[in-house]
Amino acid sequence: MLQVALAQVRLNARRFIAVGVAVMIAVGFLTATLIINASSKASLTQSVGQSFRNADLVLSAAYDDDAGSWATLDEQTAEVAGSADGVEDTYAVLSSSVAVRDGRGSSYAVLANLPDDVSLLPVDVVKGSLPAATGEVAIDEQTADRRGITIGSVLPVVSSDNLEGDETPLTVTALVEASSDPRSMGATQLYATAATVAPFANLEFGFDSIQLALADNASATAVQTALTQALSDAGIKAVTVRTVEEETTELMAGFTGGQDSLTVILLAFAAVALLVCALVVSNTFSVLVAQRTRELALLRCIGAGRSQIRRSVLVEALLVGIVSSIIGVLAAVGLVGGIVAYLRTLPESGFATLDVPPLAVVAGIAAGVILTVLAALVPARAATAVAPLAALRPADDVRAGTRKGRVRLVSGLVLTAAGAALLGYGASQGDLLVALPGGILSFVGILMCSTLFIPPLVRAVGFLASPLGVPGKLAAVNAVRNPQRTSATSSALLIGVTLVVMMMTGAATARSAFNDTLAGEFPVDVTVSGAIPVESPFTAKDAAAAAAVDHVDRAAFLPVAGLIDRDGEEVPVYSLDPADSQVLQDASMVPEAGTITMPQGTEGEMLTVRGAAGDVELKIVTSESRNFSPLVSTDTARLLGGVPEEQTPEQFRAQPMLWIAVADGLNTPSIMELQTALAEALNIQDYQVTGAAIERAAFEQVIDVLLMVVTGLLGVAVVIALVGVANTLSLSVLERTRESSLLRALGLTKGQLRGMLALEAVLIAGVAALLGLGLGAVYGWLGAQSALGGFADVTPALPWVQLGGVLAVALVAGLGASLLPARRAARLSPVAGLAAD
């Protein structure tokens, strides 16, 4: 029987090519998802975790509940960490905010110390040599290009806490790559020796982090455990010891409300890919083996046993599965590698990194082989379960009225109901781990019940083909004459379309939720504040001058309305004209009369605001941003009457500021150029132009890269659907050779036969596509709700243009998949077709 199996693969290679392509694409989809999971984490390490990418362990300060404050990473902590067994080098990161003055004005920068071991430096040297003596500095090449700084340039630097203090000249000795960490992208980045940084740093706050490089033979887990215990023994509390991956995950969780949503979402993609792989391979292979039932029965008639038949089919499946899985894995690596290579050519996504874990390769091959064998086992067992002579006769379809049909229908309804309940509960609770299995169960249940609703839907839209004459009427009738075959043909496209639309809707909804979250956290793109002491306060004319700068959408003038007391310090309150409310990214932050919008975390319900006309009690409305200036409406500002005259001396009084909204789609370098252009237009220093546009753009770049990589999977899903439709239509036409020849003998022309098969395919594809659009939209929205609902408001967002494209592609795919089978059927003569077995 081994020789029979090998002969089948060799002689019927055309049949197995269809199965092999389905296996290859499904395995490629699964493997690509796992690779993207690993590559996304690696890319985040190069972006969010770039500041410690070359370390093995990272020590960070946590909140000390007993002390009621954040812990401090001091020299003692660094000594304990450096003396731990297995630790080779230590990098205690000390940074400070400084102002750099050059020929184009002043700008803020972050000055950080260099590690003793250069290998721990998170950025690479582009040109020159790193500072080795006091008074030398390295600067990022992005800032150097923008501000005309070269090696040998002297930068006057002052502490940002004392802008009027003495300048310290620092000579540039090296240009380094700009960090892609969203927390520092766009800012001027300086590196110098510890002796140069120390005078600018506030040592009371301790080190930013302590990074450790381990010896080659040291175990990160063992050192992590031992160091945690050593810190505890030394009485050092609230200091965490994490690996680089754990620290990156923790940072991302901090951005997403304490949840590691990225990992959960990517694992959900892997689970979905596995489901698609199982359904497509099983559907295609089952149809193929079912077509060979008579052939297998004939082998039994000439002496082959049931076990031999099963083994021969399993050998065929094993060969197809191994070869196709290997090709699928290689194709997946090439696909993701190509996407990452393209992303690395873009300046804003140069941090994209390819990571191919061995688990992805092993899992892809194992899944392909196992699923192919299992898909072949079920129909092979069914073919050998009946007597050989009975198997030579046509098999009865599994219809809803038969016992098997009723069992399948009831099982499908139960799975659909149970899965829908789980999916709804998971979405309402924001729990993807509950919603994911619910979605899978409900979709499997829908597929099991497909014979109940797909044929009636095809019949309902079949009237559209009636005006096309006999081929149209025959197509409408044939499309529903065999419900099992119609459902099998449509299910392949239904799976693909549902998956594609689910990802499109989920991505659009997730992007909308991310945008809303970013808008709440960073409500103002750019803030322009006045200098202290007051020289020339801003006026409404300055807002008009700012609005005239390229890439500025709108600018608002915010006068000071009054003062409030915050922890013993006078804080200015600003007023916003309703006509300028569009300058805010989040419209919910626009204050109403009688209220004051305060930063996130503000406690209490009422707040007293002091103005020149007297004190006013206002209701507190808390914003989503932690860094938001107190804001009132213009009506409230009139009641306050401005800043009390007897308060702060005139030259140090709070003064108006400008809020600016910039054009969408600007990357970090463009925003930095805009910052300089605004400073020039308003005749101020660069450091007076601040805001969240740079940080917001940096996070949007990270989100865009992740969504772009995931979008690469959509093309694979479309191909899966097309191959599934082509396979089932081809096999369906082969099964109906005698039927097609009989129609030809009764007078149907070749063109009419091809038209009939094409219309039949379009009807089935259209119904499957419409169902897939509806199911995919629901699954995408509920999936996004379950993944992101815990930390963001999720509103359904449907990409209508893309959905229309999917529908058009599905119809064209159905038509295209029918062309080759229809051509083959039309070329066969009626006599030869009627004689075919």
C-alpha positions in Angstrom: 0.0 0.0 0.0 3.0 2.3 0.4 3.7 1.9 -3.3 0.0 2.6 -4.0 0.2 5.8 -1.9 3.4 7.0 -3.6 1.9 6.2 -7.0 -1.2 8.2 -6.1 0.9 11.2 -5.2 2.9 10.9 -8.4 0.0 10.2 -10.9 -2.5 12.5 -9.3 -0.2 15.4 -8.5 -2.6 17.9 -9.9 -5.2 17.0 -7.2 -2.6 17.1 -4.5 -1.2 20.5 -5.7 -4.5 22.1 -4.6 -4.2 20.5 -1.2 -0.5 21.3 -0.9 -1.1 25.0 -1.7 -3.8 25.2 0.9 -1.6 23.6 3.5 1.4 25.8 2.5 -0.6 29.0 2.8 -2.3 28.0 6.0 1.0 27.0 7.6 2.6 30.2 6.3 -0.1 32.2 7.9 0.3 30.5 11.3 4.1 30.8 11.1 4.0 34.4 10.0 1.8 35.3 12.9 4.2 33.7 15.4 7.2 35.4 13.7 5.3 38.7 13.9 4.7 38.1 17.5 8.4 37.7 18.2 9.4 40.5 15.8 7.0 42.9 17.3 8.5 42.3 20.8 12.0 42.7 19.3 10.9 45.9 17.5 9.5 47.2 20.8 12.8 46.4 22.5 14.5 48.5 19.8 12.0 51.3 20.3 10.3 51.5 23.7 13.2 49.5 25.3 16.1 51.1 23.3 17.5 52.9 26.4 18.5 49.5 27.8 18.6 47.3 24.8 22.2 46.2 25.3 21.7 45.2 29.0 20.7 41.8 30.4 19.0 43.0 33.6 17.5 46.4 34.5 16.9 47.8 38.0 14.0 50.3 38.3 12.5 52.3 41.1 8.9 51.4 42.2 6.4 53.1 44.5 7.1 52.3 48.1 3.7 52.0 49.8 5.3 52.1 53.3 7.2 55.3 52.7 4.4 56.8 50.5 6.9 57.8 47.8 8.9 56.5 45.0 12.1 54.6 45.8 15.5 56.1 44.9 18.2 54.3 43.0 21.3 55.5 44.9 25.0 54.5 45.1 24.2 51.8 47.6 21.8 50.1 45.2 24.4 50.3 42.4 27.1 48.8 44.7 24.8 45.9 45.7 23.9 45.3 42.0 27.6 45.5 40.9 28.8 43.0 43.5 26.2 40.3 42.7 27.6 37.1 41.3 27.4 36.9 37.6 27.3 40.6 37.0 30.1 41.8 34.8 29.4 45.5 34.2 27.1 48.1 35.7 25.6 51.2 34.1 24.0 53.6 36.5 22.1 55.9 34.2 22.2 59.6 35.4 20.5 62.2 33.2 19.4 65.8 33.5 17.4 68.3 31.5 19.6 71.1 30.1 19.2 74.0 27.7 21.6 74.2 24.7 22.4 77.5 23.1 23.7 77.8 19.6 23.4 80.2 16.7 19.7 79.3 16.2 18.6 80.0 19.7 18.1 77.7 22.8 16.5 74.3 23.0 16.0 71.7 25.7 18.1 68.6 25.7 18.6 65.4 27.8 22.2 65.0 29.0 23.1 61.5 30.1 26.3 59.9 31.4 28.3 57.3 29.4 28.7 53.8 30.8 32.2 52.6 31.7 31.6 49.7 29.4 30.8 51.2 26.0 28.9 48.0 25.0 26.1 49.1 27.3 25.6 52.4 25.5 22.1 52.2 24.0 23.0 54.1 20.7 25.8 53.5 18.2 28.4 56.0 17.3 28.0 57.4 13.7 31.0 59.6 13.5 33.9 60.6 15.8 34.8 59.2 19.2 32.9 59.2 22.4 33.8 61.8 25.1 36.7 60.8 27.3 37.3 64.0 29.3 35.3 66.6 31.1 33.9 69.3 28.8 33.3 66.9 25.9 29.9 65.8 24.6 28.3 63.5 22.0 25.1 64.6 20.2 22.5 62.7 18.2 23.0 63.1 14.4 19.3 64.1 13.9 19.7 67.2 16.0 23.2 67.9 14.5 21.8 67.8 11.0 18.9 70.0 11.9 20.9 72.7 13.7 24.1 72.6 11.7 26.3 71.1 14.4 29.5 69.3 13.5 32.3 67.6 15.3 34.3 70.3 17.0 31.3 72.6 17.6 31.1 74.2 21.0 27.7 74.0 22.7 27.0 76.5 25.6 24.9 74.4 28.1 23.0 75.6 31.1 20.8 73.8 33.6 17.1 73.9 32.7 16.4 74.7 36.3 18.4 78.0 36.1 18.3 79.4 32.6 20.0 82.6 33.7 23.0 80.7 35.2 26.5 80.4 33.9 27.1 78.6 30.7 29.3 75.5 30.5 30.9 75.1 27.0 30.9 71.5 25.8 32.9 70.4 22.7 31.2 67.9 20.4 33.5 64.9 19.8 31.0 62.4 18.3 27.7 62.1 16.5 25.5 59.1 17.7 22.3 57.7 16.3 19.0 59.2 17.5 17.1 57.1 19.9 13.8 55.7 18.7 12.5 55.5 22.3 9.1 57.3 22.2 9.9 59.0 25.5 13.0 60.7 24.0 12.4 60.8 20.2 12.6 64.3 18.9 14.5 65.7 21.9 18.1 66.7 21.6 20.1 63.8 23.1 23.5 64.4 24.7 26.0 62.0 26.2 29.1 62.9 28.3 31.3 61.6 31.1 29.8 61.3 34.6 32.0 64.2 35.7 30.5 66.4 33.0 26.9 65.4 33.9 27.1 65.6 37.7 27.0 69.4 38.0 23.7 69.4 36.1 22.0 66.5 37.8 19.9 66.4 40.9 21.5 63.5 42.8 18.6 63.5 45.4 16.4 61.8 42.8 19.0 59.2 42.2 19.8 57.3 39.0 17.2 56.8 36.3 17.9 53.1 36.1 20.7 50.7 36.7 21.6 48.4 33.8 23.6 45.2 34.2 25.6 43.2 31.8 26.1 39.6 32.9 29.0 37.2 32.4 28.8 34.8 29.4 28.1 31.8 31.7 25.7 33.5 34.0 22.0 32.7 34.0 19.8 35.8 33.9 17.0 34.1 35.9 19.5 33.0 38.6 21.1 36.4 38.9 17.7 38.1 38.9 16.6 35.9 41.8 19.8 36.3 43.8 20.0 40.0 43.3 16.4 40.5 44.4 17.2 38.7 47.6 20.4 40.7 48.1 18.6 44.0 47.8 16.0 42.8 50.3 18.8 41.7 52.7 20.4 45.1 52.3 17.1 46.8 53.4 16.6 48.3 49.9 12.8 48.3 49.2 10.7 49.0 46.1 13.4 48.3 43.6 12.5 45.8 40.8 15.0 43.6 38.9 13.7 42.7 35.5 15.0 41.3 32.2 15.0 43.6 29.2 11.9 41.9 27.8 10.1 42.2 31.1 11.1 45.8 31.5 9.8 46.6 28.0 6.6 44.7 28.7 6.2 46.7 31.9 6.6 50.0 30.1 4.1 49.0 27.4 1.7 48.0 30.2 2.1 51.4 31.7 1.0 53.0 28.4 -2.0 50.7 28.2 -3.5 50.9 31.6 -1.5 48.2 33.3 -2.3 45.4 30.7 0.1 43.7 28.4 -2.5 44.0 25.6 0.0 43.7 22.8 1.1 40.2 23.7 -2.5 39.1 24.2 -3.6 40.5 20.8 -0.7 38.9 19.0 -1.4 35.5 20.7 -5.0 35.9 19.6 -3.8 36.3 16.0 -1.9 33.0 16.4 -5.0 31.2 17.7 -7.1 32.6 14.8 -4.4 31.5 12.3 -4.5 28.0 13.8 -8.3 27.9 13.4 -8.1 29.1 9.8 -5.4 26.5 9.1 -7.5 23.7 10.4 -10.7 24.7 8.6 -9.1 25.4 5.2 -7.0 22.2 5.2 -9.8 20.0 6.5 -12.3 21.4 4.1 -10.1 21.0 1.0 -8.7 17.6 1.9 -12.0 16.2 2.9 -13.5 17.1 -0.5 -10.6 15.5 -2.2 -10.7 12.2 -0.3 -14.5 12.1 -0.5 -14.1 12.3 -4.3 -11.9 9.2 -4.2 -14.3 7.1 -2.1 -15.2 4.9 -5.1 -11.5 4.4 -5.9 -10.7 3.4 -2.3 -13.7 1.0 -2.3 -12.4 -0.6 -5.5 -9.0 -1.3 -3.8 -11.0 -3.0 -1.0 -12.7 -5.2 -3.6 -9.4 -6.5 -4.8 -8.2 -7.4 -1.4 -6.9 -4.3 0.5 -7.9 -4.2 4.1 -9.5 -1.2 5.9 -6.3 -0.5 7.8 -4.3 -0.6 4.6 -6.6 1.9 3.0 -6.4 4.2 5.9 -2.6 3.9 6.1 -2.2 4.7 2.3 -4.3 7.8 2.7 -2.4 8.9 5.8 0.9 8.4 4.0 -0.3 10.5 1.1 -1.4 13.2 3.6 1.9 12.9 5.5 4.0 13.5 2.3 1.8 16.4 1.2 1.9 17.9 4.8 5.7 17.7 5.2 6.6 19.2 1.8 3.9 21.9 1.9 4.6 22.8 5.6 8.3 23.3 4.9 7.5 25.5 1.9 5.0 27.4 3.9 7.5 28.1 6.7 10.1 29.3 4.3 7.5 31.5 2.5 6.4 33.0 5.9 10.0 33.9 6.8 10.5 35.5 3.5 7.2 37.4 3.7 7.8 38.9 7.2 11.5 39.5 6.3 10.4 41.5 3.3 8.0 43.6 5.3 10.5 44.3 8.0 13.2 45.1 5.4 10.8 47.6 3.8 10.0 49.2 7.2 13.6 49.6 8.0 14.1 51.7 4.9 11.6 54.3 6.4 13.2 56.8 8.8 10.3 56.7 11.2 10.3 52.9 11.5 14.0 52.0 11.4 13.6 50.2 14.7 11.6 47.3 13.0 13.4 44.0 13.8 13.0 40.5 12.4 13.1 37.7 14.9 12.5 34.1 13.8 12.1 32.0 16.9 12.7 28.2 16.5 9.2 27.7 18.1 7.6 29.4 15.1 9.4 27.0 12.6 8.6 23.9 14.7 5.0 24.9 15.4 4.4 25.7 11.7 5.7 22.4 10.4 4.0 20.4 13.2 0.7 22.1 12.7 0.7 21.6 9.0 1.6 17.9 9.2 -0.8 17.1 12.0 -3.7 19.0 10.6 -3.2 17.4 7.1 -3.1 13.9 8.6 -6.1 14.5 10.8 -8.1 16.1 7.9 -7.4 13.0 5.8 -8.1 10.5 8.6 -11.8 11.4 9.0 -12.9 11.0 5.4 -10.7 7.9 4.9 -12.3 6.3 7.9 -15.7 7.2 6.6 -14.9 5.6 3.2 -13.7 2.4 4.8 -16.6 2.1 7.3 -19.0 0.8 4.7 -19.0 -2.3 2.6 -16.9 -2.1 -0.6 -19.9 -2.7 -2.9 -21.9 -0.1 -1.1 -19.1 2.4 -1.3 -19.0 1.9 -5.0 -22.5 3.4 -5.1 -22.9 7.2 -4.7 -22.9 8.3 -1.1 -25.8 10.0 0.5 -25.3 13.7 1.4 -25.3 14.7 5.0 -28.6 16.7 4.8 -30.4 18.4 7.6 -33.1 15.7 7.4 -30.8 12.8 8.0 -29.6 11.6 11.4 -26.1 12.8 10.8 -27.4 16.1 9.5 -29.6 16.6 12.6 -26.7 15.9 14.9 -24.5 18.3 13.0 -27.1 21.0 13.0 -27.9 20.7 16.8 -24.2 20.6 17.6 -23.6 23.7 15.5 -26.5 25.6 17.1 -25.2 24.7 20.6 -21.6 25.9 19.7 -23.0 29.1 18.2 -25.1 29.9 21.2 -22.4 29.0 23.8 -19.6 30.8 21.8 -21.7 33.9 21.3 -22.4 34.1 25.0 -18.7 33.8 25.9 -17.8 36.3 23.2 -20.3 38.8 24.5 -19.2 38.4 28.1 -15.6 38.7 27.2 -16.2 41.9 25.2 -18.3 43.4 28.0 -15.6 42.6 30.6 -12.7 43.6 28.4 -11.2 40.1 28.7 -9.7 38.8 25.5 -8.9 35.4 27.0 -12.6 34.7 27.5 -13.8 36.3 24.2 -11.3 34.5 22.0 -12.5 30.9 22.6 -16.0 32.2 22.4 -15.4 33.7 19.0 -13.8 30.5 17.8 -16.6 28.3 19.1 -19.3 30.5 17.6 -17.6 30.6 14.2 -17.2 26.9 14.1 -20.9 26.5 15.0 -21.9 28.8 12.2 -19.9 26.8 9.7 -21.5 23.6 11.0 -25.0 25.2 10.4 -24.1 26.6 7.1 -26.3 24.2 5.2 -29.2 25.7 7.0 -28.9 29.2 5.8 -26.4 29.5 2.9 -28.5 27.6 0.2 -31.7 29.6 1.0 -29.7 32.8 0.8 -28.2 31.7 -2.6 -31.8 30.9 -3.7 -33.0 34.3 -2.6 -30.4 36.2 -4.6 -30.6 33.7 -7.5 -33.3 35.8 -9.2 -30.6 38.3 -10.1 -29.2 35.7 -12.6 -32.6 34.9 -14.2 -32.6 37.7 -16.8 -29.4 36.1 -18.3 -31.5 33.3 -19.8 -31.1 29.5 -19.5 -27.5 29.7 -18.1 -28.7 32.1 -15.4 -31.7 30.0 -14.4 -29.6 26.8 -14.4 -27.0 28.5 -12.3 -29.5 29.6 -9.7 -31.0 26.1 -9.5 -27.6 24.2 -9.5 -26.3 26.5 -6.7 -28.9 25.1 -4.3 -29.5 21.6 -5.7 -26.7 20.2 -3.6 -26.8 22.1 -0.3 -23.8 20.2 1.1 -21.6 21.0 -1.9 -22.8 24.7 -2.0 -22.0 25.1 1.7 -18.6 23.5 1.3 -17.7 25.8 -1.6 -18.9 28.9 0.1 -17.3 28.0 3.5 -13.8 28.5 2.1 -14.5 32.0 1.0 -16.6 32.7 4.1 -13.6 31.8 6.3 -11.3 34.1 4.3 -13.6 37.0 4.0 -14.6 36.8 7.7 -10.9 36.8 8.8 -9.9 39.6 6.5 -12.9 41.8 7.5 -12.4 41.0 11.2 -8.8 42.1 11.0 -9.7 45.2 9.0 -12.5 46.2 11.4 -10.4 45.3 14.4 -7.4 47.3 13.2 -9.6 50.3 12.3 -11.4 50.1 15.7 -8.1 49.6 17.6 -6.6 52.5 15.8 -9.6 54.7 16.6 -9.3 53.7 20.3 -5.6 54.3 20.3 -6.1 57.8 18.8 -8.8 58.6 21.4 -6.4 57.4 24.2 -3.5 59.5 22.8 -5.9 62.4 22.4 -6.8 62.2 26.0 -3.2 61.8 27.2 -1.8 64.4 24.8 -4.7 66.8 24.2 -2.5 69.7 22.9 0.0 69.3 20.1 2.2 72.2 20.9 2.3 74.7 23.8 4.1 78.0 23.5 4.8 79.6 26.9 6.2 83.0 27.7 9.7 83.6 29.2 10.3 84.4 32.8 10.8 87.2 33.7 8.1 88.7 31.5 9.4 90.6 28.6 6.6 90.9 26.1 3.5 88.8 26.9 1.7 87.0 24.0 -1.3 88.6 22.4 -3.9 87.4 19.9 -1.7 88.6 17.1 0.9 86.0 18.1 -1.7 83.3 17.7 -2.4 84.6 14.2 1.4 84.6 13.4 1.7 81.0 14.7 -1.3 79.9 12.6 0.4 81.2 9.4 3.4 78.9 9.9 3.4 75.9 7.5 1.9 72.6 8.9 0.0 74.5 11.6 -3.8 73.8 11.5 -4.9 76.3 14.1 -3.6 78.3 17.0 -5.4 79.6 20.1 -4.6 82.4 22.5 -5.1 81.6 26.2 -5.1 84.5 28.6 -4.6 84.0 32.3 -8.1 84.0 34.0 -7.0 83.6 37.7 -4.9 81.6 40.2 -5.4 78.5 42.3 -3.4 77.1 45.1 -1.7 73.7 44.4 0.4 72.3 47.3 1.2 75.8 48.5 2.1 77.1 45.0 0.2 79.6 42.9 -0.8 78.0 39.6 -2.3 80.0 36.8 -5.7 79.2 35.3 -6.2 79.8 31.6 -9.4 80.5 29.6 -10.2 79.0 26.2 -12.5 80.7 23.7 -15.2 78.2 22.4 -14.3 79.3 18.9 -10.8 77.9 19.5 -11.9 74.6 21.0 -10.8 72.6 18.0 -7.2 73.1 19.1 -7.8 70.4 21.6 -7.6 66.8 20.4 -10.2 65.7 22.9 -13.4 67.8 22.8 -14.5 66.5 26.2 -11.8 68.7 27.8 -13.5 71.9 26.6 -14.7 73.5 29.8 -18.3 74.6 30.4 -19.5 77.6 32.4 -19.1 77.0 36.2 -16.5 74.2 35.8 -12.7 74.0 35.7 -10.9 71.2 33.8 -8.0 69.9 35.8 -5.2 67.3 35.3 -5.8 63.6 35.8 -5.6 62.6 39.5 -7.0 65.8 40.8 -9.0 65.1 44.0 -12.1 66.8 45.3 -15.3 68.1 43.7 -15.0 71.9 44.1 -12.1 74.2 43.7 -11.7 77.9 44.6 -10.2 80.1 41.9 -8.9 83.6 42.8 -9.4 86.4 40.4 -9.2 90.2 40.4 -13.0 90.4 40.8 -13.0 87.9 43.7 -13.0 84.2 44.5 -15.2 81.8 42.5 -16.1 78.2 43.5 -16.0 75.9 40.4 -16.9 72.3 39.9 -13.8 70.1 39.0 -13.9 68.1 35.8 -10.9 65.8 35.5 -9.2 65.3 32.2 -7.5 62.2 30.9 -4.1 63.9 30.7 -1.6 64.0 33.6 -0.1 67.2 32.2 -2.9 69.6 31.6 -3.1 73.3 32.5 -6.2 74.3 34.5 -8.7 75.6 32.1 -12.0 77.5 32.3 -14.5 78.9 29.8 -14.5 82.6 28.7 -17.8 83.1 30.6 -16.1 82.0 33.8 -13.1 84.1 33.0 -15.2 87.2 32.9 -16.5 86.5 36.4 -12.9 86.1 37.7 -11.7 89.3 36.1 -8.1 88.2 35.6 -5.1 87.8 38.0 -5.3 89.6 41.3 -3.2 92.8 41.2 -1.8 92.3 44.7 -0.3 88.9 43.9 3.0 88.0 42.2 5.3 90.9 41.2 4.6 92.2 37.7 7.8 90.9 36.2 7.1 87.4 37.4 3.4 87.3 36.8 1.8 84.4 35.0 1.3 85.3 31.4 -0.8 84.1 28.5 0.3 81.1 26.4 -0.5 79.7 22.9 -2.0 76.3 22.1 -1.3 75.0 18.6 -2.7 72.1 16.6 -0.4 70.7 13.9 -1.3 68.9 10.7 -1.8 65.2 10.8 0.8 62.8 9.5 3.9 64.7 10.5 6.9 62.6 11.6 9.3 63.5 14.3 11.9 65.4 12.2 9.1 67.4 10.6 7.7 68.4 14.0 11.2 69.4 15.2 11.5 71.6 12.1 8.1 73.1 12.9 9.3 73.8 16.5 12.2 75.9 15.1 9.9 77.6 12.6 7.5 78.6 15.3 10.3 80.0 17.5 11.5 82.1 14.6 8.0 83.3 13.7 7.2 84.4 17.3 10.8 85.6 18.0 11.3 83.4 21.0 13.7 80.6 22.1 13.1 77.0 21.0 12.8 75.8 24.5 9.6 77.9 24.9 7.9 75.7 22.2 7.0 72.4 23.9 4.1 70.0 23.8 3.1 66.4 23.1 3.2 66.4 19.3 6.6 64.7 19.3 5.8 62.1 21.9 2.4 61.5 20.3 3.9 61.1 16.8 6.5 58.7 18.3 3.8 56.5 19.8 1.7 56.7 16.6 4.8 55.5 14.6 5.1 52.5 16.9 1.4 51.7 16.4 1.6 52.2 12.7 4.5 49.8 12.4 2.7 47.1 14.3 -0.6 47.6 12.3 1.4 47.6 9.1 3.1 44.3 9.9 -0.2 42.8 10.9 -1.8 44.1 7.7 0.7 42.0 5.8 -1.3 39.0 7.0 -4.4 40.2 5.3 -2.9 39.4 1.9 -2.2 35.9 3.1 -5.8 35.5 4.3 -7.1 36.6 0.9 -5.0 34.0 -0.8 -6.2 31.3 1.6 -9.8 32.2 0.6 -9.0 32.2 -3.1 -7.2 28.8 -2.9 -10.1 27.3 -0.9 -12.7 28.5 -3.4 -10.6 27.4 -6.4 -10.1 23.9 -4.8 -13.7 23.3 -4.0 -15.0 24.7 -7.3 -12.5 22.6 -9.2 -13.4 19.4 -7.4 -17.1 20.2 -7.7 -16.9 20.6 -11.5 -14.9 17.3 -11.7 -17.7 15.5 -9.7 -20.3 16.9 -12.1 -18.5 15.8 -15.4 -21.4 13.6 -16.4 -24.0 16.2 -15.5 -22.2 18.9 -17.5 -21.9 16.5 -20.5 -25.6 15.7 -20.3 -26.5 19.4 -20.5 -24.2 19.7 -23.5 -25.9 16.8 -25.1 -29.3 18.4 -24.5 -28.2 21.5 -26.5 -26.3 23.8 -24.0 -23.4 25.4 -25.9 -19.8 25.7 -24.6 -20.3 29.4 -23.9 -23.5 28.8 -22.0 -21.9 26.0 -19.9 -19.0 28.3 -19.0 -21.5 31.1 -18.2 -23.6 28.8 -16.0 -20.6 27.7 -14.0 -19.3 31.3 -13.7 -22.7 32.6 -12.5 -23.1 29.8 -10.1 -19.6 30.6 -8.6 -20.5 34.3 -8.4 -23.8 33.7 -6.6 -22.1 31.5 -4.1 -19.2 33.8 -3.7 -21.4 36.9 -3.3 -23.5 35.3 -0.5 -20.3 34.0 1.3 -18.8 37.5 0.9 -21.8 39.3 2.3 -22.0 36.9 5.3 -18.3 37.3 5.8 -18.6 41.1 5.8 -21.3 40.9 8.5 -19.5 38.3 10.7 -16.1 39.9 10.3 -17.4 43.3 11.3 -19.0 41.9 14.4 -16.0 39.8 15.4 -13.6 42.6 14.7 -15.5 45.1 16.9 -16.1 42.6 19.7 -12.5 41.5 19.5 -11.2 45.1 19.8 -13.6 45.7 22.6 -12.4 42.7 24.5 -8.7 43.5 23.9 -8.8 47.3 24.5 -12.0 47.9 26.5 -10.0 47.7 29.8 -8.2 50.9 29.2 -9.8 52.7 26.3 -13.3 53.6 25.0 -13.9 51.4 22.0 -16.2 52.6 19.3 -16.9 50.5 16.2 -15.0 51.9 13.2 -15.8 50.3 9.8 -13.3 50.9 6.9 -16.0 51.2 4.3 -13.7 51.6 1.3 -11.7 48.6 2.3 -14.8 46.5 2.9 -16.1 47.5 -0.6 -12.8 46.3 -2.0 -13.1 43.0 -0.2 -16.6 42.4 -1.6 -15.3 43.2 -5.1 -12.3 40.9 -4.7 -14.5 38.1 -3.5 -16.8 38.4 -6.5 -13.9 38.5 -8.9 -12.3 35.6 -7.0 -15.4 33.5 -7.4 -15.5 34.3 -11.1 -11.8 33.7 -11.6 -11.9 30.4 -9.7 -14.6 29.1 -12.0 -12.8 29.9 -15.3 -10.3 27.1 -15.4 -12.8 24.3 -14.2 -15.5 25.7 -16.6 -13.0 25.7 -19.5 -12.0 22.1 -18.7 -15.7 21.1 -18.5 -16.5 22.8 -21.8 -13.6 21.3 -23.7 -14.8 17.7 -22.9 -17.0 16.2 -25.5 -20.5 15.2 -24.4 -19.9 11.5 -25.3 -16.6 11.3 -23.5 -18.1 13.1 -20.5 -21.1 10.7 -20.3 -18.7 7.8 -20.4 -16.5 9.2 -17.6 -16.4 7.5 -14.3 
